[in-house]
Amino acid sequence: MAPDGKPLTMIHFMSRDPAAPLRFVPPETPPPFEAKSLVLKQLDTEHLEPAAQRVMSLFSSARDNWDRNHQRWIEEGRAHAPDYEVRTDERANRRFAGDGYLSSTRYFSVCRDADGYDGGTMERELTAYHNPIGQGILDVHDLSNEPWEPDRPAAFLLLVPPVTATRHEWLQESARQWAPTAIFLPVRITEVSFSRLIDLRVPHVADWFTRNLTRLHWLDGEDAATPAFRSKPPLDRFLELLPSLLVQDLGGGNGATRIAGQWLRSLGAEALVFPSARSNCRVEVRDGNVVDSYGWNLVDYRDAMPARFQSFDLTETWPRSVLEEIDQPACPFYADVELVAVDQHGREGSWAVQKLEETRGSRRMLDGALSLYQWAWGDASADRSQELRDVLCITQPATFLGSQAGDFIRALEGDEPARGAFLDWALQSLAPDVARRIDFQGTFQRMDARVASKGTPDLLTSSPPIKRDSSH
């Protein structure tokens, strides 16, 4: 048990010799390594302009989460295994990294063509690390996914609105001018060849990965074998494992993705092609051959140091749906997400994740609405913001939430028809005391005042909210 009395999810033991590979019982059959060339895309962090370097601070959610929680994780491990050197590193994990020592420069999206088209996979991965509530809203556009632009640059275009600029000192000049700031993040598109690739798009590779990962036994210094998944039954089909690979926690959370990274690096894999947890990932198979895929990433293990940690998953069941984390109950927010297998003859091995992009887009829209609400008031309390979140989440399923939050954003931005429709909805749907506390009419008034003052809180009046005529 952890110090707070909750069951432990994972324990992580750090190798005493950083140069020594982790030891494990060999897989039942040899790894199905493939020799393959892929077109890959990633941010070109070596050629960022000063403004682009600063804007990367707006994509720090994973690091922020690590800073808040890693000390608790260390204490949990020490409480469970006081005689071992338990995880004490200061580095956040990434999905399939295995430890915090694998650089972000080793991660790519897998492209469909040499122009870098990836269907928005990398764009969704990037925005997952931006928190609109804490860092302000912004728009992200991958120009390489816009084929109607013949001379488009290989870059992301970030549009930072004035309301976000007011939150960051380095954007104060833009805030004073009250104009959006356009920043380009250059992208590198390359074709890379691998000789020992594990590609989870390939059905027999994915099933091999599933069977052997879920039966993995680590070896200790005395050659004693301990299952990595101590309480979970072994699996045989990739779709049974897929929900564990799609946990929404930044960095991949605990469980299979973390252990898989440790194991594959120790196994000698050069790289792993894995499904994006932010996309409607899919693979289309015809007569055993992959003919199309969408929403996939790659992590490059070549020349990396041996994995530093040996982890054990202590949870008892495999997730059967998309979760925030492996030890958390199913989140109603992801109730619409479906994992669909294709059983049609000749298409065996084909599958798709549906409505994940739409659900995540709705959630991002909700966070954007809350961000603007907090900005309008300047001092909205956490309780008040949570109440607004609950109100906007009345509309179900989650795929409709984006429409509700989008209506609120348009209303905040001054769209009068949207304001009228939203106030009518609130009048008919909310209890009077809830509507009074959230004060939509007062919010729109304060938003207008703050925009007129170019974001300066001191110029806002503290006049009482305007009462809306119920006969409207």
C-alpha positions in Angstrom: 0.0 0.0 0.0 1.1 3.6 -0.6 1.5 6.0 2.3 -1.9 7.4 1.6 -3.5 4.0 1.9 -4.3 3.5 -1.8 -3.2 0.4 -3.6 0.1 0.8 -5.5 -0.1 0.8 -9.3 3.6 0.2 -10.1 7.0 -0.2 -8.5 10.2 0.7 -10.4 13.6 -0.5 -9.5 16.6 1.4 -10.9 19.6 -0.6 -12.2 22.7 -0.1 -10.0 24.9 -0.3 -13.1 23.6 2.2 -15.8 25.6 0.4 -18.5 24.2 -3.1 -17.7 21.1 -4.2 -19.7 18.0 -5.5 -17.8 17.7 -9.2 -17.6 14.5 -11.2 -18.4 13.3 -14.7 -19.5 13.7 -14.8 -23.3 10.5 -14.6 -25.4 8.8 -17.8 -26.5 9.8 -17.2 -30.1 12.5 -14.9 -31.7 11.4 -11.2 -32.1 9.8 -10.6 -35.5 12.2 -7.8 -36.4 11.7 -6.2 -39.8 14.0 -4.2 -42.1 11.9 -1.3 -43.3 12.2 2.4 -44.4 9.7 4.9 -43.1 9.0 8.6 -43.7 9.1 10.3 -40.3 8.3 13.7 -39.0 9.3 15.6 -35.9 9.9 19.2 -34.7 13.2 20.6 -35.8 14.3 21.8 -32.4 17.8 22.6 -33.6 16.6 25.5 -35.7 14.0 27.2 -33.6 13.9 31.0 -33.7 14.0 32.8 -30.3 10.2 33.3 -30.3 9.7 29.6 -31.2 12.0 28.6 -28.3 10.0 30.6 -25.9 6.6 29.3 -27.2 7.7 25.7 -26.4 7.1 26.6 -22.8 3.4 26.5 -23.6 3.7 22.7 -24.2 5.0 21.8 -20.7 2.0 19.9 -19.3 3.9 16.6 -19.0 6.7 18.2 -17.1 4.3 20.1 -14.9 2.5 16.9 -14.0 5.8 15.2 -13.2 6.9 18.0 -11.0 3.6 17.8 -9.0 3.6 14.0 -8.6 7.1 12.4 -8.9 8.0 12.8 -5.2 4.8 11.0 -4.2 5.7 8.2 -6.7 9.1 7.9 -5.1 7.7 7.6 -1.6 5.2 5.0 -2.7 8.0 2.8 -4.1 10.2 3.2 -1.0 7.3 2.3 1.3 6.7 -0.9 -0.7 10.3 -1.9 -1.2 12.6 -0.2 1.4 15.5 -2.5 0.7 15.8 -1.6 -3.0 17.0 1.5 -4.8 13.7 2.8 -5.9 13.1 5.3 -8.7 14.6 8.7 -7.8 15.3 10.2 -11.2 14.1 13.7 -12.0 13.0 13.0 -15.6 9.4 12.6 -16.8 8.6 9.4 -18.7 7.5 9.3 -22.3 5.3 6.6 -23.9 7.3 3.4 -24.5 10.5 5.1 -23.3 10.9 2.8 -20.3 12.7 5.4 -18.2 13.2 9.2 -18.2 16.5 9.1 -20.0 15.2 8.7 -23.6 15.1 12.1 -25.3 12.0 13.6 -26.9 14.1 13.9 -30.1 13.6 10.1 -30.6 9.9 10.5 -31.2 8.3 10.9 -34.6 5.0 10.6 -36.4 4.8 8.1 -39.2 4.0 9.8 -42.5 2.0 8.6 -45.5 4.2 10.3 -48.1 7.5 12.1 -48.6 5.7 15.5 -48.1 5.1 14.7 -44.5 1.4 14.1 -44.5 0.5 12.2 -41.3 -3.2 13.0 -41.1 -2.7 15.4 -38.1 -1.1 12.8 -35.9 1.8 15.0 -34.8 -0.4 18.0 -34.4 -2.6 16.1 -32.0 0.4 14.8 -30.1 1.8 18.4 -29.7 -1.5 19.9 -28.5 -1.9 17.1 -25.9 1.0 18.8 -24.1 -0.7 22.2 -24.0 -3.0 23.0 -21.2 -5.3 25.9 -22.2 -6.5 26.5 -18.7 -3.1 27.1 -17.2 -1.3 28.5 -20.3 -4.0 30.2 -22.3 -5.7 29.2 -25.6 -3.8 28.9 -28.9 -4.3 27.5 -32.3 -2.0 24.9 -33.8 -1.9 24.2 -37.6 0.4 21.6 -39.3 1.1 23.2 -42.7 2.4 20.0 -44.1 -1.1 18.5 -43.9 -2.6 21.2 -46.1 -2.1 19.9 -49.7 -3.9 22.9 -51.3 -0.8 25.0 -50.5 1.7 24.0 -53.2 4.7 25.8 -51.6 3.7 25.2 -48.0 6.6 25.1 -45.6 7.3 22.1 -43.4 6.3 23.8 -40.2 3.6 24.2 -37.6 1.9 27.6 -37.5 1.0 28.7 -33.9 -1.5 31.5 -33.5 -1.3 33.0 -30.0 -4.4 35.3 -29.4 -4.1 38.5 -27.3 -5.9 37.0 -24.3 -3.1 34.4 -24.0 -0.4 37.0 -24.6 -1.5 38.8 -21.5 -0.5 35.8 -19.4 3.1 35.7 -20.5 5.8 38.3 -20.0 7.6 37.5 -23.2 4.4 38.2 -25.2 3.6 41.5 -23.6 4.5 43.5 -26.7 1.9 41.5 -28.6 -0.6 42.0 -25.8 -0.1 45.8 -25.9 -0.7 45.8 -29.7 -3.7 43.6 -29.1 -3.1 41.4 -32.2 -2.5 37.7 -32.6 1.1 36.5 -32.7 2.1 34.0 -35.4 5.0 31.8 -34.6 6.4 29.0 -36.9 7.9 25.8 -35.5 10.0 24.2 -38.2 9.5 20.5 -39.0 12.0 17.9 -40.1 10.8 15.2 -42.5 13.2 12.3 -43.2 13.2 8.8 -44.6 14.9 6.5 -42.1 15.8 2.8 -42.5 15.7 0.3 -39.7 16.9 -3.3 -39.6 15.4 -4.4 -36.3 12.0 -2.7 -36.3 9.0 -3.8 -34.2 6.0 -2.5 -36.2 2.7 -3.0 -34.4 0.7 -2.3 -37.5 1.6 -5.8 -38.8 -0.9 -8.3 -37.3 1.5 -11.2 -36.6 4.0 -8.7 -35.0 1.3 -7.1 -32.8 0.2 -10.5 -31.6 3.8 -11.7 -30.9 4.2 -8.4 -28.9 1.0 -9.0 -27.0 1.8 -12.7 -26.1 5.3 -12.1 -25.0 5.0 -8.8 -23.2 2.1 -10.0 -21.1 4.1 -13.1 -20.2 7.3 -11.2 -19.4 9.3 -12.3 -16.4 12.2 -10.1 -15.1 15.3 -11.8 -13.7 17.0 -10.5 -10.6 20.7 -11.0 -9.6 19.9 -14.5 -8.3 18.2 -15.5 -11.6 14.9 -15.6 -9.9 12.1 -14.9 -12.4 9.2 -12.5 -11.4 6.3 -11.7 -13.7 6.2 -8.0 -14.8 2.4 -8.2 -14.6 2.1 -9.9 -11.3 -1.7 -10.2 -11.1 -2.9 -10.0 -14.7 -3.6 -13.0 -16.9 -1.6 -13.3 -20.1 -3.2 -12.1 -23.4 -3.0 -13.5 -26.9 -4.6 -10.8 -29.1 -3.4 -7.3 -29.7 -6.9 -5.7 -29.5 -7.1 -7.1 -25.9 -3.9 -5.1 -25.1 -4.7 -2.0 -27.1 -6.7 -0.1 -24.4 -3.6 -0.4 -22.1 -1.5 1.3 -24.8 -4.1 4.1 -25.2 -4.2 5.4 -21.6 -4.6 9.1 -21.8 -2.3 10.2 -19.0 0.6 12.2 -20.5 3.6 10.1 -21.1 1.6 6.9 -21.4 1.0 6.5 -17.7 1.9 3.3 -16.0 1.6 -0.3 -17.0 2.2 -1.9 -20.4 3.7 1.1 -22.2 6.4 1.7 -19.6 7.3 -2.0 -19.2 7.3 -2.5 -23.0 9.9 0.3 -23.4 12.2 -1.3 -20.9 11.8 -4.8 -22.5 12.2 -3.7 -26.1 15.3 -1.7 -25.5 16.8 -4.6 -23.6 15.7 -7.0 -26.4 17.7 -5.0 -29.0 14.9 -3.4 -30.9 16.0 -0.4 -33.0 12.6 1.2 -33.0 8.9 0.7 -32.3 5.9 1.8 -34.4 3.0 2.2 -32.0 -0.5 3.6 -32.1 -1.1 7.2 -31.2 -3.2 7.7 -28.1 -4.5 11.0 -29.4 -5.8 9.8 -32.8 -8.4 7.6 -34.3 -5.6 5.1 -35.1 -6.3 2.3 -37.5 -4.8 -0.3 -39.7 -6.2 -1.8 -42.9 -5.1 -5.3 -43.8 -5.8 -7.3 -47.0 -4.8 -10.9 -47.2 -2.3 -10.5 -44.4 -0.6 -7.4 -45.8 -0.9 -3.9 -44.4 -2.3 -1.7 -47.1 -3.2 1.5 -45.2 -2.7 2.9 -41.7 -3.5 6.1 -39.8 -2.4 7.7 -36.5 0.9 6.0 -35.8 4.1 7.1 -34.1 7.7 5.8 -33.8 10.2 5.8 -31.1 13.9 5.3 -32.1 16.0 3.2 -29.7 19.2 3.1 -31.7 22.4 3.8 -29.8 20.4 4.5 -26.6 21.9 3.6 -23.3 20.3 0.5 -21.7 17.0 1.1 -19.9 17.6 2.2 -16.3 14.4 0.8 -14.7 12.8 -2.6 -14.1 9.1 -2.0 -13.5 6.2 -4.2 -12.2 2.6 -3.6 -12.8 0.6 -4.3 -9.6 -2.9 -3.8 -11.0 -5.2 -6.8 -11.3 -7.1 -6.3 -14.5 -6.4 -5.3 -18.1 -8.4 -2.2 -19.2 -11.2 -2.9 -21.7 -11.8 0.7 -22.6 -9.9 3.9 -22.9 -8.9 5.2 -19.4 -7.1 8.2 -18.0 -4.8 5.8 -16.2 -4.7 2.0 -15.7 -5.8 2.1 -12.1 -8.7 4.5 -12.6 -12.3 3.6 -13.3 -13.8 4.1 -16.7 -14.2 7.8 -17.4 -17.6 8.8 -18.8 -15.9 11.3 -20.9 -14.5 8.5 -23.1 -17.7 6.4 -23.2 -18.1 7.0 -26.9 -14.7 5.8 -27.9 -14.8 2.4 -29.7 -12.3 -0.2 -30.6 -13.6 -1.9 -33.7 -12.2 -5.1 -35.2 -12.9 -6.2 -38.8 -13.9 -9.8 -39.2 -14.6 -9.7 -42.9 -12.8 -12.5 -44.8 -9.5 -11.3 -46.3 -9.4 -8.3 -44.0 -8.5 -10.1 -40.7 -6.2 -8.1 -38.6 -7.8 -4.8 -39.6 -9.1 -2.6 -36.7 -9.9 1.0 -35.9 -10.2 3.3 -32.9 -13.2 5.5 -33.4 -14.3 8.9 -31.9 -11.1 9.4 -29.8 -10.1 12.5 -31.8 -13.6 13.9 -31.5 -13.7 13.3 -27.8 -10.3 14.8 -27.2 -11.2 17.8 -29.4 -14.3 18.3 -27.2 -12.3 18.2 -24.1 -9.8 20.7 -25.5 -12.7 23.0 -26.5 -14.0 22.7 -22.9 -10.7 23.7 -21.5 -10.5 26.6 -23.9 -13.9 27.8 -22.7 -12.8 27.6 -19.0 -9.6 29.4 -19.9 -11.5 32.4 -21.4 -14.0 32.4 -18.5 -11.1 32.7 -16.0 -9.5 35.4 -18.0 -12.7 37.4 -18.2 -13.1 37.4 -14.4 -9.4 37.5 -13.7 -9.9 35.9 -10.3 -12.4 33.1 -10.9 -12.0 30.6 -8.1 -11.3 26.9 -8.6 -14.8 26.0 -7.3 -16.5 28.4 -9.6 -14.5 27.1 -12.6 -15.4 23.5 -11.6 -19.1 24.5 -11.4 -18.9 25.9 -14.9 -17.2 22.7 -16.1 -20.0 20.7 -14.6 -22.6 22.9 -16.3 -21.0 22.7 -19.7 -20.7 18.9 -19.3 -24.5 18.5 -18.9 -24.7 17.9 -22.6 -23.8 14.3 -23.3 -22.3 12.4 -25.0 -18.9 13.9 -25.0 -18.7 14.4 -28.7 -21.5 17.0 -28.3 -19.6 18.7 -25.5 -17.4 20.5 -28.0 -20.4 22.1 -29.6 -21.7 23.3 -26.3 -18.2 24.7 -25.3 -17.8 26.1 -28.7 -21.1 28.1 -28.4 -19.8 29.5 -25.1 -16.5 30.5 -26.6 -18.2 32.3 -29.5 -20.4 34.0 -26.9 -17.4 35.1 -24.9 -15.8 36.4 -28.1 -18.7 38.7 -28.7 -21.0 36.8 -31.0 -24.4 38.3 -30.1 -26.6 35.5 -31.5 -24.4 33.0 -29.7 -24.8 35.0 -26.5 -28.6 35.2 -26.8 -28.9 31.5 -27.5 -26.5 30.6 -24.7 -28.4 32.8 -22.2 -31.7 31.3 -23.2 -30.2 27.8 -22.8 -28.9 28.7 -19.3 -32.3 30.2 -18.3 -34.2 27.1 -19.3 -31.6 24.4 -18.2 -29.9 25.7 -15.0 -31.2 26.1 -11.5 -31.4 29.8 -10.6 -28.8 29.6 -7.9 -26.3 27.9 -10.2 -26.9 30.5 -13.0 -26.5 33.3 -10.4 -23.1 31.9 -9.2 -21.7 31.4 -12.7 -23.2 34.7 -13.9 -23.0 34.3 -17.7 -24.4 37.8 -18.4 -21.8 39.3 -16.0 -19.1 37.2 -17.6 -19.9 38.6 -21.1 -19.9 42.1 -19.6 -16.5 41.7 -18.0 -15.1 40.0 -21.1 -16.1 43.0 -23.2 -14.6 45.4 -20.6 -11.4 43.5 -20.4 -11.0 43.3 -24.2 -11.7 47.0 -24.4 -9.0 47.7 -21.9 -6.6 45.3 -23.8 -6.5 42.9 -21.0 -5.7 45.3 -18.1 -7.5 44.0 -15.0 -7.3 47.4 -13.2 -9.5 49.0 -15.8 -12.4 46.7 -15.2 -15.4 47.9 -13.3 -16.9 46.0 -10.4 -20.4 46.9 -11.3 -23.1 44.3 -10.6 -24.0 41.9 -13.4 -26.8 42.9 -15.9 -29.9 40.9 -15.3 -31.3 39.2 -18.3 -34.9 39.7 -19.1 -36.6 36.2 -18.8 -39.1 37.2 -21.5 -36.3 37.4 -24.2 
